[in-house]
Amino acid sequence: MRTLVLISTVFLTALPASAQMIVLGQGLSRACFEAASFGMNVSKTEIDTCSKALSEQTISSEKRLATYVNRGILYMRDGQYDRAIKDYDTAIKMNDTLGSPHLNKGAALIYKEQYIEAMKSLNTAINLKSADLHAAYFNRALIYERKGNLTAAYYDLKKAIELKPDFQPAIDQIDRYIVEKTG
């Protein structure tokens, strides 16, 4: 019987991936989406824009949900993980059948090193066929590696690349593995 031996050459230091929710049209909720989508550096002004969209604008429930997710992403990038999780939980309460809030909650929980809860959120995102399914598999691979399950991590990285062949974070991580067949 052949078994697969996987060796990770260095401890995984990659950051979790997140998924923005698209907001069409103009206004503060659109500005919030753009901040979550295009900027890596977060300013208080960007978070305030999202908050104003939620408190001052009359927006559809779909835009409201997306704005909670997008503000959560900004909070997460700013290291405010509890606030991010609160926003993701609000979005999940609004519609628990969307994968993106679960995916992002999983990413925030990885930052907090709450791997069991993160795994639950990521599995939910995968089961719901999140629009950014590759990111859910990538994030789950981060947990598997940190928990020492290199085989599961490897296969999740492969799945992430299968789903999005140009997903550079997964490509960079899988290149660290040495695969040997034994027995």
C-alpha positions in Angstrom: 0.0 0.0 0.0 1.3 3.4 -0.9 1.0 6.3 1.4 1.5 10.0 0.8 4.1 11.7 2.9 4.0 15.5 3.0 6.6 17.7 4.5 6.1 21.4 4.9 9.4 23.1 4.6 8.5 26.1 6.8 5.7 26.9 9.2 2.8 28.5 7.4 2.9 32.3 7.8 0.3 33.2 5.2 -2.5 35.5 6.1 -6.1 34.4 5.7 -8.0 35.4 2.6 -11.3 37.3 2.7 -14.1 38.0 0.3 -15.9 41.3 -0.3 -19.5 41.5 -1.2 -20.3 43.6 -4.2 -22.5 46.7 -3.9 -23.8 48.2 -7.1 -24.8 51.8 -7.6 -23.5 54.9 -5.9 -23.4 56.2 -2.4 -21.7 55.4 0.9 -22.3 51.6 0.7 -20.6 51.6 -2.7 -17.6 53.6 -1.2 -17.5 51.0 1.6 -17.3 48.2 -0.9 -14.5 50.0 -2.8 -12.5 50.5 0.4 -12.9 46.8 1.3 -12.0 45.7 -2.3 -9.1 47.9 -3.3 -7.3 49.2 -0.2 -5.0 47.2 2.0 -4.4 50.1 4.4 -7.4 51.0 6.5 -8.2 54.4 7.7 -10.8 55.5 10.3 -12.5 57.5 7.5 -13.1 54.3 5.5 -14.7 52.5 8.5 -16.7 55.6 9.2 -18.0 55.6 5.7 -19.3 52.1 6.1 -20.8 53.0 9.5 -22.6 56.1 8.0 -23.9 53.9 5.2 -25.5 51.7 7.8 -26.8 54.4 10.0 -27.7 57.3 7.7 -28.6 55.8 4.4 -31.8 54.1 3.5 -30.4 51.0 1.7 -31.8 47.7 0.7 -31.4 44.7 2.9 -28.9 43.2 0.4 -26.8 46.3 0.4 -27.0 46.5 4.2 -25.8 42.9 4.5 -23.0 43.5 2.1 -22.0 46.7 3.9 -21.7 44.8 7.2 -19.4 42.2 5.5 -17.3 45.0 3.9 -17.0 46.9 7.1 -16.1 43.7 8.8 -13.3 43.3 6.3 -12.0 46.8 7.1 -12.2 46.1 10.9 -10.3 42.8 10.3 -7.5 44.5 8.3 -7.3 47.1 11.1 -6.8 44.3 13.7 -10.2 44.8 15.3 -11.2 41.2 15.1 -14.1 41.2 17.6 -15.8 44.1 15.8 -15.3 42.3 12.5 -16.8 39.1 13.9 -19.8 41.1 15.2 -20.4 42.5 11.7 -20.1 39.1 10.1 -22.5 37.6 12.7 -25.0 40.4 11.9 -24.8 39.6 8.2 -25.2 35.9 9.0 -28.4 36.7 11.0 -29.7 38.7 8.1 -29.1 35.7 5.7 -27.4 32.6 6.8 -27.3 31.1 3.3 -24.5 33.2 1.9 -21.0 31.9 2.1 -19.1 35.2 2.3 -20.0 36.2 5.8 -19.0 32.7 7.0 -15.7 32.8 5.1 -14.8 36.2 6.5 -15.8 35.2 10.0 -13.5 32.1 9.7 -10.6 34.4 8.6 -11.1 36.7 11.6 -11.2 33.7 13.9 -7.9 32.4 12.4 -6.3 35.7 13.4 -7.7 35.2 16.9 -6.3 31.6 16.8 -9.7 30.2 17.5 -9.3 27.3 15.1 -12.2 25.1 16.1 -14.7 27.9 15.5 -12.9 29.1 12.4 -13.1 25.6 11.0 -16.8 25.5 11.6 -17.3 28.8 9.7 -15.1 27.8 6.8 -16.9 24.4 6.5 -20.2 26.3 6.4 -18.8 28.6 3.7 -17.6 25.6 1.7 -21.0 23.8 2.1 -22.8 27.0 1.0 -20.5 27.2 -2.1 -19.2 30.6 -1.2 -18.5 32.8 -4.2 -14.8 32.8 -3.1 -14.6 29.1 -2.5 -10.9 29.0 -3.2 -10.3 31.4 -0.2 -12.3 29.1 2.1 -10.2 26.1 1.1 -7.0 28.2 1.5 -8.0 29.4 5.0 -8.9 25.9 6.0 -5.5 24.7 4.8 -3.9 27.3 7.2 -5.7 25.7 10.1 -4.9 22.2 9.1 -1.2 23.1 8.8 -1.2 24.9 12.2 -2.8 21.8 13.7 -0.2 19.5 12.1 -2.4 17.8 9.5 -0.2 18.4 6.5 -2.0 16.0 4.3 -5.3 17.8 4.7 -3.6 21.2 4.3 -1.9 20.0 1.1 -5.2 18.8 -0.4 -7.0 22.0 0.5 -4.3 24.0 -1.1 -4.6 21.9 -4.2 -8.4 22.4 -4.2 -7.9 26.2 -3.8 -5.6 26.2 -6.9 -8.0 24.0 -8.8 -10.8 26.5 -8.2 -8.6 29.5 -9.0 -5.5 28.5 -10.8 -3.9 32.0 -10.5 -4.5 32.3 -6.7 -0.9 33.2 -5.8 -1.1 32.8 -2.0 -2.1 29.1 -2.5 0.6 28.6 -5.1 3.2 30.1 -2.8 2.2 27.8 0.0 1.9 24.6 -1.9 5.4 25.1 -3.3 6.7 24.7 0.2 5.6 21.1 0.3 7.7 18.1 -0.6 5.5 15.1 -1.7 6.9 11.6 -1.5 5.2 8.3 -2.1 6.2 5.5 0.2 5.5 1.9 0.7 
